[in-house]
Structure formats: structure tokens, C-alpha cells
């Protein structure tokens, strides 16, 4: 009896860590949050890029909560060449105060999610509050904010570091490190903006060199005017020669004589032979068939 109890105890002791590991909650190794206020719409563009731990058994579903008034626009996965392709997902479905987007993770790659959320505006003042509800534990939470054009006095709480992107745009960034499941992350953003210009509308294409008449590949009408006028002059000369040649042929072309048939014979008349009934032609006095003298009208 004691041996059986000892064996059961040892089995339970070895099985406990395995069961604990099997029940460990899903976590994200990285979660990069990009906030782009008034980027290509007069609202806040929120972008998530996240990845699961290596060695996790796939496929697995990851459910991300977004605000109830948010507008989901993209769910994708990152390919090996750096581009994104659409990913399978379900939702968004409304769950109390949020919308839930469930993504089916099929590969060990970075997944991408985008949505728009309204920004509170009062004159030139803008206010926005971002919330990560702590759906999963995160090993590394990183947040960045792209500063809009014509912006003054941008303030965040918590405070973030100001720096520049490689393209020269201003951003605020901070690495918040590990984040536990169920713990909310709240970021308040306040700034003043002197115009309603969007970031994307300012990214216009500029020529590498000043444009001129000698710019390679540029078509200018002034460069082709001599050829146009030369072609018109040549056409007028050819037209004149053709007209002169036709006029020199001497009069109008001869057509069929009036009153004759197409084969050159005399046209038929309304007189018929009294003997054989054949129809006579104009000018006939005798029937061309039987020779009988025609009865011509006086």
C-alpha cells in the first residue's frame, strides 16, 4: 500500500511542472505600437506589430482588443522580403467596451494590425488617450509617436524621448520593457496644431534637378514647332501639285451619252411589234425580230 502511494506521489510530482507549463498563458515576445496622429486621415492611426515566442506550437489564435469606436483597416503578416500579406482573422466582434479581433497565427513571423480612432479636437488643441488593455503578457513593449506637421507643444504622459526618423520627421519614442497580462498601459497625448494639414499630403515628389528645356525625357511643344510647320508646308505643296496635274488633263472625264444604255445600244421605247410583240428601241421603224413595220405614233 505504501509503495503504491509513493509511486502516485512521485508521478504527481513529475507531472505537476508539465501541467503548469501546459497551462501557461500565451505571451507576446515583442509588441511595437505606432501612433500616427492626423497621418492620412484627421484621426489617429494605430499600428501593432507583434511576434510570438519561438518554439510555440502553431497554429494558435491571438485575440487583440481595440476601442469600440475604432475602425479596423488591416490585418497582415510580414513576409521574408519585407512586404505584408493579408492574414486570416475573425471579427471584429463587440465585447462590452471593446471590439475583439482574433488572428490565426500560422507562421513564426511578425503580425501586423492597423485601425483608426477619433481624436478629440477643440480649436487648435488635440487630445488623445491610447490604451493597451493587457490582453497578453509582453516581454518588450515599445511605443512611438509620429509628430504631425504644424504641431506645437506636444506633451505625453508618460514622458517620451524626442528624436528623428531617417527621413527627417520628428518622433517620440520609449521602450517600456516587460508588461504583465491584465495590466493596462495608458498613454495620454496632447498637442496644439495650427492647421488641418495631414502628414501624407506633405510628402510630395520633388525633382532631383531643376526642370528646363534640356531636361532629358521632357517633351516641350516649342522643340517640335519647326517640324510641325515643315510638315504642313510639305502637305500644301503636294496638294497643289496634285490639283495642277488633274487640271492639266483637259476637261471633265467623258461619261455615258444621255439617252443611251450602259452597253452603248439605243434605249428601249414604249412601242411593241404588232406581229410578234417584241419591244422596239427608240428610232426603230421595223421590228428587229420579225421585220414587220412598226406602227409609230403620228
Residue frames relative to the residue before (quaternion, step in Angstrom):
aa qw qx qy qz dx dy dz
X 1.0000 0.0000 0.0000 0.0000 0.00 0.00 0.00
X 0.6704 0.4980 -0.2951 0.4642 3.52 0.94 -0.94
X 0.6280 0.5361 -0.3404 0.4498 3.59 1.05 -0.76
X 0.6437 0.5212 -0.3244 0.4569 3.58 1.00 -0.80
X 0.6508 0.5077 -0.3139 0.4692 3.58 0.96 -0.84
X 0.6471 0.5222 -0.3184 0.4552 3.57 0.99 -0.84
X 0.6507 0.5122 -0.3131 0.4650 3.57 1.00 -0.87
X 0.6507 0.5104 -0.3104 0.4687 3.61 0.96 -0.86
X 0.6442 0.5294 -0.3166 0.4521 3.56 1.02 -0.85
X 0.6722 0.4919 -0.2932 0.4692 3.57 0.94 -0.89
X 0.6379 0.5180 -0.3296 0.4649 3.58 1.00 -0.77
X 0.6600 0.4985 -0.3031 0.4733 3.56 0.98 -0.82
X 0.6330 0.5383 -0.3330 0.4458 3.57 1.06 -0.76
X 0.6996 0.4524 -0.2716 0.4817 3.59 0.96 -0.85
X 0.6680 0.5131 -0.3014 0.4468 3.57 1.08 -0.71
X 0.5626 0.6443 -0.3844 0.3472 3.62 1.10 -0.61
X 0.6901 0.4542 -0.3180 0.4651 3.65 0.74 -0.85
X 0.6289 0.5367 -0.3455 0.4440 3.59 1.08 -0.75
X 0.6743 0.4861 -0.2995 0.4683 3.58 0.93 -0.86
X 0.6248 0.5262 -0.3461 0.4614 3.57 1.06 -0.69
X 0.6623 0.4973 -0.3127 0.4650 3.56 0.96 -0.89
X 0.6497 0.5228 -0.3261 0.4452 3.61 1.03 -0.74
X 0.7241 0.4262 -0.2416 0.4855 3.57 1.12 -0.61
X 0.3963 0.7158 -0.4915 0.2984 3.58 1.23 0.08
X 0.4703 -0.6931 0.4629 0.2903 3.61 -0.88 0.89
X 0.5892 -0.5633 0.4528 0.3613 3.52 -1.27 0.53
X 0.0510 -0.8020 0.5946 0.0248 3.57 -1.05 0.73
X 0.3928 -0.6796 0.5684 0.2466 3.54 -1.35 0.32
X 0.3927 -0.7182 0.5159 0.2525 3.57 -0.83 0.91
X 0.7897 0.0282 -0.0071 0.6128 3.58 1.08 -0.78
X 0.0005 -0.7584 0.6518 0.0093 3.53 -1.20 0.66
X 0.0527 -0.7943 0.6050 -0.0186 3.54 -0.46 1.28
X 0.1207 -0.7923 0.5979 0.0143 3.53 -0.70 1.18
X 0.0821 -0.7844 0.6146 0.0162 3.57 -0.77 1.11
X 0.1171 -0.7699 0.6252 0.0513 3.56 -0.85 1.03
X 0.0216 -0.8018 0.5961 -0.0375 3.57 -0.72 1.12
X 0.1294 -0.8250 0.5461 0.0665 3.61 0.08 1.23
X 0.8541 0.0001 -0.0391 0.5186 3.55 -1.03 0.96
X 0.1722 0.8227 -0.5125 0.1756 3.53 0.92 1.04
X 0.7892 -0.1093 0.0943 0.5970 3.59 0.53 -1.18
X 0.7181 0.2376 -0.2096 0.6196 3.54 1.38 0.19
X 0.5388 -0.6311 0.4378 0.3460 3.63 -1.13 0.50
X 0.5794 0.5248 -0.3885 0.4878 3.57 0.82 1.06
X 0.5801 -0.5758 0.4361 0.3765 3.59 -1.30 -0.13
X 0.2169 -0.7438 0.6210 0.1186 3.55 -0.85 1.05
X 0.0965 -0.7921 0.6026 0.0133 3.57 -0.67 1.16
X 0.0740 -0.8046 0.5891 -0.0116 3.57 -0.80 1.08
X 0.1337 -0.7639 0.6285 0.0593 3.57 -0.95 0.99
X 0.0137 0.7316 -0.6814 -0.0159 3.53 -1.16 0.79
X 0.1111 0.8154 -0.5552 0.1208 3.59 -0.56 1.12
X 0.1508 -0.7761 0.6091 0.0626 3.52 -1.30 0.48
X 0.3914 -0.7107 0.5402 0.2234 3.56 -1.15 0.71
X 0.6440 -0.5334 0.3670 0.4075 3.61 -1.18 0.38
X 0.5567 -0.5850 0.4736 0.3514 3.55 -1.22 0.57
X 0.7870 0.3433 -0.2465 0.4495 3.53 -1.11 0.69
X 0.4811 0.6629 -0.4517 0.3537 3.58 1.22 -0.03
X 0.4868 -0.6671 0.4831 0.2909 3.56 -1.05 0.77
X 0.1107 -0.8050 0.5828 0.0083 3.55 -0.73 1.17
X 0.5616 -0.1235 -0.8134 -0.0873 1.57 -2.31 1.02
X 0.0845 -0.7684 0.6326 0.0479 3.53 -1.29 0.44
X 0.3876 -0.7242 0.5240 0.2253 3.60 -1.10 0.65
X 0.1136 -0.7655 0.6318 0.0441 3.55 -1.03 0.91
X 0.1517 -0.8012 0.5763 0.0549 3.58 -0.69 1.11
X 0.1083 -0.7973 0.5937 0.0023 3.55 -0.68 1.21
X 0.2873 -0.7591 0.5623 0.1583 3.56 -0.91 0.93
X 0.0523 -0.7709 0.6345 0.0227 3.56 -1.01 0.88
X 0.6659 -0.5269 0.3268 0.4148 3.63 -1.12 0.49
X 0.6200 -0.5830 0.3887 0.3530 3.55 -1.17 0.60
X 0.7297 0.3967 -0.2314 0.5066 3.59 1.10 -0.67
X 0.4519 0.6941 -0.4474 0.3373 3.61 1.26 0.26
X 0.2668 -0.7377 0.6014 0.1513 3.53 -1.29 0.51
X 0.2751 -0.7849 0.5383 0.1359 3.57 -0.33 1.29
X 0.0859 -0.8324 0.5473 0.0157 3.59 -0.83 0.98
X 0.8292 0.0395 -0.0054 0.5575 3.64 1.08 -0.44
X 0.0242 0.7265 -0.6868 0.0052 3.52 -1.23 0.76
X 0.1452 0.8132 -0.5376 0.1691 3.58 -0.49 1.16
X 0.2854 -0.7149 0.6019 0.2125 3.52 -1.40 0.07
X 0.4811 -0.6820 0.4823 0.2660 3.56 -1.15 0.71
X 0.2913 -0.7622 0.5565 0.1568 3.57 -0.90 0.99
X 0.6953 -0.4904 0.3296 0.4092 3.56 -1.29 0.21
X 0.6987 0.4531 -0.2803 0.4774 3.62 1.14 -0.51
X 0.6259 -0.5900 0.3243 0.3937 3.60 1.25 0.27
X 0.5928 0.5456 -0.3810 0.4535 3.60 1.22 0.14
X 0.4148 -0.6990 0.5275 0.2472 3.56 -1.32 0.27
X 0.1007 -0.7575 0.6403 0.0781 3.54 -1.19 0.67
X 0.6135 -0.5714 0.3950 0.3756 3.58 -1.13 0.63
X 0.2234 -0.7686 0.5904 0.1041 3.54 -1.06 0.87
X 0.5352 -0.6199 0.4695 0.3299 3.56 -1.19 0.58
X 0.1334 0.7791 -0.6031 0.1071 3.56 -0.95 0.91
X 0.2937 -0.7206 0.6006 0.1838 3.54 -1.35 0.29
X 0.6883 0.4519 -0.3450 0.4506 3.56 -1.00 0.84
X 0.5382 0.0511 -0.7447 -0.3913 1.41 -2.35 -0.83
X 0.2134 -0.7520 0.6128 0.1159 3.53 -1.14 0.79
X 0.4684 -0.6972 0.4732 0.2656 3.58 -0.98 0.87
X 0.0097 0.7805 -0.6228 0.0528 3.55 -0.87 1.05
X 0.8002 -0.2243 0.0755 0.5511 3.59 -0.16 1.35
X 0.8482 -0.1131 0.1051 0.5067 3.60 -0.45 -1.19
X 0.7500 0.3676 -0.2002 0.5121 3.62 1.22 -0.07
X 0.3745 -0.6382 0.6032 0.2976 3.48 -1.46 -0.01
X 0.2390 -0.7825 0.5629 0.1175 3.57 -0.96 0.87
X 0.1103 -0.7665 0.6320 0.0307 3.54 -0.90 1.06
X 0.1321 -0.8043 0.5778 0.0419 3.59 -0.60 1.16
X 0.1261 -0.8088 0.5743 0.0146 3.55 -0.58 1.24
X 0.3034 -0.7361 0.5752 0.1877 3.56 -0.94 0.89
X 0.2059 -0.7874 0.5749 0.0845 3.55 -0.48 1.27
X 0.0648 -0.8340 0.5475 -0.0212 3.56 -0.51 1.23
X 0.7796 0.2203 -0.1236 0.5731 3.59 1.21 -0.41
X 0.4879 -0.6492 0.4977 0.3045 3.53 -1.22 0.50
X 0.3917 0.6838 -0.5027 0.3553 3.55 0.46 1.31
X 0.6204 -0.5182 0.4254 0.4069 3.55 -1.33 0.01
X 0.1920 -0.7715 0.5984 0.0987 3.57 -0.97 0.91
X 0.2469 -0.7950 0.5531 0.0333 3.49 -1.13 0.89
X 0.0136 0.7872 -0.6147 0.0486 3.57 -0.97 0.93
X 0.0523 -0.7982 0.6002 0.0017 3.58 -1.01 0.89
X 0.1190 0.7681 -0.6273 0.0479 3.55 -1.17 0.67
X 0.3604 -0.7012 0.5726 0.2247 3.54 -1.31 0.44
X 0.0570 -0.7827 0.6197 0.0114 3.54 -1.14 0.76
X 0.5434 -0.6473 0.4134 0.3389 3.63 -0.91 0.81
X 0.2745 -0.7172 0.6187 0.1657 3.53 -1.31 0.60
X 0.4053 -0.6995 0.5312 0.2535 3.59 -0.94 0.86
X 0.0544 -0.8143 0.5775 -0.0203 3.59 -0.75 1.11
X 0.0497 0.7575 -0.6494 0.0451 3.54 -1.12 0.82
X 0.7904 -0.1219 0.0392 0.5991 3.57 -0.02 1.30
X 0.7939 -0.2162 0.1978 0.5328 3.57 -0.67 -1.13
X 0.5879 0.5988 -0.3633 0.4048 3.59 1.24 -0.25
X 0.1063 -0.7711 0.6267 0.0355 3.54 -1.08 0.88
X 0.0355 -0.7861 0.6170 -0.0064 3.58 -1.03 0.88
X 0.0808 0.7855 -0.6073 0.0871 3.54 -0.98 0.91
X 0.1243 -0.7743 0.6175 0.0611 3.55 -1.08 0.81
X 0.1727 -0.7790 0.5983 0.0738 3.55 -0.73 1.13
X 0.0752 -0.8017 0.5929 0.0087 3.57 -1.04 0.85
X 0.0825 -0.7154 0.6914 0.0583 3.53 -1.04 0.96
X 0.3260 -0.8133 0.4560 0.1559 3.55 -0.41 1.26
X 0.4969 -0.6705 0.4288 0.3458 3.59 1.23 -0.03
X 0.1108 0.8301 -0.5369 0.1014 3.59 0.97 0.85
X 0.7948 0.0527 -0.0032 0.6046 3.58 1.08 -0.76
X 0.5311 -0.5712 0.4855 0.3949 3.58 -1.18 0.31
X 0.1786 -0.7843 0.5906 0.0645 3.55 -1.08 0.78
X 0.4011 -0.7141 0.5192 0.2441 3.58 -0.87 0.93
X 0.8048 0.0010 0.0245 0.5930 3.59 1.03 -0.72
X 0.0867 -0.7940 0.6018 -0.0031 3.57 -0.56 1.25
X 0.0043 -0.8024 0.5940 -0.0579 3.55 -0.64 1.19
X 0.0788 -0.8044 0.5888 -0.0054 3.58 -0.87 1.01
X 0.0011 0.7822 -0.6229 0.0102 3.58 -1.05 0.83
X 0.1677 -0.7648 0.6165 0.0828 3.57 -1.22 0.65
X 0.2769 -0.7394 0.5939 0.1547 3.57 -0.85 1.03
X 0.3553 -0.7628 0.5020 0.1996 3.57 -0.53 1.19
X 0.4152 -0.7235 0.4867 0.2591 3.65 -0.71 0.99
X 0.5952 -0.5439 0.4449 0.3898 3.57 -1.32 0.26
X 0.8263 0.1987 -0.1809 0.4951 3.56 -1.29 0.58
X 0.4320 0.7024 -0.4501 0.3427 3.59 1.08 0.77
X 0.0811 -0.7789 0.6212 0.0294 3.53 -1.05 0.87
X 0.8785 0.1196 -0.0495 0.4598 3.52 -1.27 0.57
X 0.1658 0.7875 -0.5701 0.1655 3.58 0.65 1.13
X 0.0608 -0.8004 0.5957 -0.0276 3.57 -0.83 1.06
X 0.0713 -0.7890 0.6092 0.0357 3.56 -1.02 0.83
X 0.0825 -0.7593 0.6429 0.0581 3.51 -1.25 0.54
X 0.3965 -0.2472 -0.8315 0.3006 1.58 -0.98 2.38
X 0.6080 -0.5634 0.4244 0.3645 3.55 -1.30 0.46
X 0.1422 -0.7890 0.5955 0.0516 3.54 -1.02 0.89
X 0.5401 -0.6429 0.4524 0.3005 3.55 -1.23 0.57
X 0.3316 -0.7386 0.5569 0.1854 3.57 -0.99 0.90
X 0.1204 0.7739 -0.6118 0.1110 3.56 -0.96 0.93
X 0.4302 -0.6871 0.5157 0.2774 3.58 -1.29 -0.21
X 0.4595 -0.6483 0.5360 0.2851 3.52 -1.21 0.65
X 0.6721 -0.4848 0.3646 0.4246 3.56 -1.29 0.15
X 0.6817 0.4706 -0.2913 0.4785 3.61 1.18 -0.50
X 0.6168 -0.5892 0.3279 0.4060 3.59 1.29 0.16
X 0.5189 0.6350 -0.4251 0.3832 3.62 1.23 -0.10
X 0.4627 -0.6814 0.5015 0.2647 3.57 -1.16 0.69
X 0.0080 0.7898 -0.6130 0.0191 3.56 -1.02 0.84
X 0.2736 -0.6892 0.6388 0.2051 3.51 -1.37 0.35
X 0.0183 0.8224 -0.5637 0.0737 3.59 -0.84 0.94
X 0.1117 0.7747 -0.6199 0.0560 3.53 -1.24 0.58
X 0.2862 -0.7219 0.6078 0.1659 3.53 -1.12 0.83
X 0.1902 -0.8219 0.5320 0.0725 3.57 -0.50 1.21
X 0.4863 -0.7139 0.4084 0.2951 3.57 1.27 0.19
X 0.7951 -0.2689 0.2017 0.5048 3.61 -1.17 -0.55
X 0.0693 -0.7774 0.6246 0.0264 3.53 -1.19 0.67
X 0.3716 -0.7620 0.4921 0.1975 3.56 -0.73 1.09
X 0.5919 -0.5710 0.4358 0.3656 3.55 -1.26 0.48
X 0.7925 0.3052 -0.2401 0.4703 3.55 -1.08 0.82
X 0.6264 0.5152 -0.3471 0.4709 3.61 1.23 -0.21
X 0.3629 -0.7526 0.5126 0.1978 3.57 -0.67 1.11
X 0.1725 -0.7331 0.6460 0.1242 3.52 -1.17 0.71
X 0.0479 -0.8094 0.5846 -0.0283 3.59 -0.60 1.16
X 0.0234 -0.7860 0.6173 -0.0247 3.55 -0.88 1.02
X 0.1649 -0.7872 0.5908 0.0644 3.56 -0.73 1.12
X 0.0907 -0.7904 0.6059 0.0024 3.56 -0.91 1.04
X 0.0426 0.7853 -0.6140 0.0667 3.57 -0.82 1.08
X 0.1704 0.7771 -0.5930 0.1244 3.58 -0.94 0.87
X 0.3343 -0.6976 0.5873 0.2379 3.54 -1.33 0.26
X 0.1065 -0.7949 0.5973 0.0096 3.55 -1.03 0.87
X 0.3424 -0.7945 0.4751 0.1607 3.56 -0.68 1.12
X 0.7742 0.1851 -0.1344 0.5901 3.60 1.25 -0.03
X 0.4882 -0.6474 0.4985 0.3066 3.54 -1.37 0.09
X 0.3234 0.7669 -0.4989 0.2416 3.60 1.21 0.37
X 0.3365 -0.7297 0.5643 0.1895 3.53 -1.12 0.77
X 0.6213 -0.5645 0.3867 0.3818 3.58 -1.18 0.49
X 0.6784 0.5132 -0.3044 0.4287 3.59 0.83 -0.96
X 0.6495 0.5369 -0.3282 0.4268 3.60 0.98 -0.80
X 0.6506 0.5129 -0.3229 0.4576 3.60 1.20 -0.36
X 0.6268 0.5467 -0.3367 0.4415 3.60 1.21 -0.33
X 0.0961 0.8194 -0.5519 0.1220 3.56 0.51 1.22
X 0.5093 -0.6374 0.4861 0.3132 3.56 -1.22 0.54
X 0.1295 -0.7943 0.5922 0.0405 3.57 -0.85 1.02
X 0.4902 -0.6554 0.4754 0.3227 3.63 -1.03 0.72
X 0.5162 -0.6529 0.4572 0.3133 3.59 -1.08 0.68
X 0.7764 0.1354 -0.0722 0.6113 3.58 1.23 -0.60
X 0.6066 -0.5462 0.4089 0.4081 3.63 -1.15 0.48
X 0.4259 -0.7062 0.5101 0.2441 3.56 -1.01 0.86
X 0.0835 0.7758 -0.6206 0.0775 3.57 -1.02 0.88
X 0.7103 -0.4489 0.3189 0.4384 3.56 -1.31 0.00
X 0.6967 0.4552 -0.2705 0.4840 3.59 1.20 -0.43
X 0.3998 0.7190 -0.4850 0.2965 3.61 1.25 0.11
X 0.4663 -0.6920 0.4637 0.2977 3.63 -0.72 1.00
X 0.8103 0.2718 -0.2098 0.4748 3.54 -0.99 0.91
X 0.6032 0.5594 -0.3759 0.4265 3.60 1.20 -0.18
X 0.2505 -0.7630 0.5827 0.1246 3.59 -0.92 0.95
X 0.0033 -0.7909 0.6109 -0.0361 3.58 -0.75 1.10
X 0.5296 -0.6607 0.4385 0.3012 3.58 -0.92 0.96
X 0.6248 0.5706 -0.3473 0.4042 3.59 0.97 -0.82
X 0.6402 0.5399 -0.3304 0.4353 3.58 1.10 -0.65
X 0.7501 0.3997 -0.2064 0.4848 3.60 1.15 -0.53
X 0.4251 0.7253 -0.4593 0.2868 3.64 1.22 -0.07
X 0.6424 0.5136 -0.3622 0.4385 3.69 0.85 -0.73
X 0.6572 0.4983 -0.3175 0.4679 3.60 1.00 -0.77
X 0.6304 0.5395 -0.3355 0.4461 3.58 1.03 -0.76
X 0.6940 0.4642 -0.2776 0.4751 3.57 0.84 -1.00
X 0.6263 0.5389 -0.3405 0.4488 3.62 1.02 -0.73
X 0.6553 0.5125 -0.3071 0.4622 3.58 1.01 -0.83
X 0.6459 0.5126 -0.3209 0.4659 3.57 1.01 -0.80
X 0.6504 0.5206 -0.3195 0.4515 3.61 0.96 -0.81
X 0.6512 0.5112 -0.3141 0.4647 3.57 1.00 -0.84
X 0.6419 0.5228 -0.3254 0.4570 3.58 1.02 -0.80
X 0.6442 0.5158 -0.3236 0.4629 3.62 1.00 -0.76
X 0.6467 0.5188 -0.3246 0.4553 3.61 0.96 -0.82
X 0.6659 0.4985 -0.3014 0.4661 3.59 0.91 -0.92
X 0.6393 0.5281 -0.3235 0.4559 3.57 1.02 -0.80
X 0.6525 0.5158 -0.3111 0.4599 3.58 1.00 -0.80
X 0.6507 0.5163 -0.3193 0.4562 3.58 0.99 -0.82
X 0.6458 0.5140 -0.3233 0.4628 3.59 0.98 -0.80
X 0.6518 0.5096 -0.3160 0.4642 3.59 0.95 -0.86
X 0.6589 0.5053 -0.3128 0.4611 3.61 0.93 -0.87
X 0.6550 0.5174 -0.3191 0.4488 3.61 0.96 -0.81
X 0.6659 0.4860 -0.3099 0.4737 3.60 0.97 -0.81
X 0.6507 0.5166 -0.3233 0.4530 3.61 1.01 -0.77
X 0.6794 0.5162 -0.2978 0.4282 3.60 1.01 -0.77
X 0.5260 0.6450 -0.4128 0.3699 3.64 1.21 -0.13
X 0.4673 -0.7416 0.3929 0.2780 3.57 1.28 -0.17
X 0.8583 -0.1511 0.0296 0.4896 3.50 0.03 1.30
X 0.6746 -0.5064 0.3774 0.3822 3.42 -1.40 0.02
X 0.5524 -0.5980 0.4444 0.3738 3.59 -1.01 0.48
X 0.4954 -0.6724 0.4719 0.2825 3.50 -1.14 0.82
X 0.1878 -0.7737 0.5975 0.0962 3.50 -0.96 0.92
X 0.7147 -0.3891 0.3248 0.4819 3.60 -1.19 -0.32
X 0.4977 -0.6467 0.4852 0.3142 3.55 -1.01 0.77
X 0.5346 -0.6421 0.4509 0.3141 3.47 -1.04 0.84
X 0.7804 0.3188 -0.2528 0.4747 3.57 -0.92 0.86
X 0.6661 0.4631 -0.3094 0.4961 3.60 1.24 -0.04
X 0.5128 -0.6283 0.4842 0.3283 3.51 -1.21 0.55
X 0.7013 -0.4844 0.3220 0.4121 3.57 -1.28 0.22
X 0.7061 0.4459 -0.2730 0.4776 3.61 1.11 -0.60
X 0.6206 -0.5855 0.3191 0.4126 3.61 1.30 0.26
X 0.5713 0.5946 -0.3844 0.4152 3.61 1.20 -0.16
X 0.6363 -0.5275 0.3967 0.3993 3.51 -1.31 0.31
X 0.4908 -0.6544 0.4752 0.3243 3.61 -1.00 0.67
X 0.5723 -0.6057 0.4328 0.3440 3.51 -1.20 0.57
X 0.3256 -0.7302 0.5679 0.1957 3.56 -1.22 0.60
X 0.5750 -0.5849 0.4349 0.3718 3.54 -1.28 -0.19
X 0.5355 0.6209 -0.3999 0.4097 3.64 1.27 0.40
X 0.1478 -0.7868 0.5968 0.0550 3.58 -1.01 0.90
X 0.5480 -0.6117 0.4636 0.3325 3.59 -1.15 0.66
X 0.4278 -0.7205 0.4905 0.2394 3.57 -0.89 0.98
X 0.6683 0.5105 -0.2955 0.4533 3.57 1.21 -0.42
X 0.8293 0.1569 -0.0560 0.5335 3.61 0.73 -1.13
X 0.4850 -0.7065 0.4060 0.3176 3.61 1.23 -0.16
X 0.4259 0.7000 -0.4808 0.3122 3.63 1.23 0.16
X 0.4531 -0.6820 0.5070 0.2694 3.53 -1.15 0.72
X 0.3367 -0.7563 0.5343 0.1708 3.52 -0.86 1.04
X 0.4128 -0.6667 0.5567 0.2741 3.49 -1.34 0.33
X 0.6502 -0.5100 0.3761 0.4192 3.52 -1.27 0.37
X 0.7790 0.3160 -0.2610 0.4746 3.56 -0.96 0.95
X 0.5488 0.6126 -0.4033 0.4012 3.60 1.26 -0.29
X 0.1717 -0.7629 0.6130 0.1128 3.55 -1.16 0.74
X 0.7502 0.2381 -0.1547 0.5971 3.55 1.26 -0.39
X 0.5662 -0.6022 0.4402 0.3508 3.56 -1.16 0.63
X 0.4315 -0.7141 0.4984 0.2357 3.56 -0.92 0.98
X 0.6652 0.5031 -0.3068 0.4585 3.62 1.23 -0.26
X 0.8405 0.1398 -0.0468 0.5214 3.57 0.69 -1.14
X 0.5143 -0.6847 0.3928 0.3352 3.61 1.27 -0.10
X 0.4510 0.6879 -0.4645 0.3280 3.60 1.22 -0.02
X 0.5159 -0.6385 0.4792 0.3106 3.51 -1.10 0.84
X 0.4094 -0.7307 0.5023 0.2148 3.52 -0.91 1.06
X 0.3788 -0.6884 0.5681 0.2447 3.48 -1.17 0.64
X 0.1135 -0.8205 0.5599 0.0167 3.51 -0.11 1.38
X 0.4981 -0.6349 0.4978 0.3177 3.54 -1.07 0.63
X 0.4649 -0.6834 0.4927 0.2722 3.55 -0.96 0.92
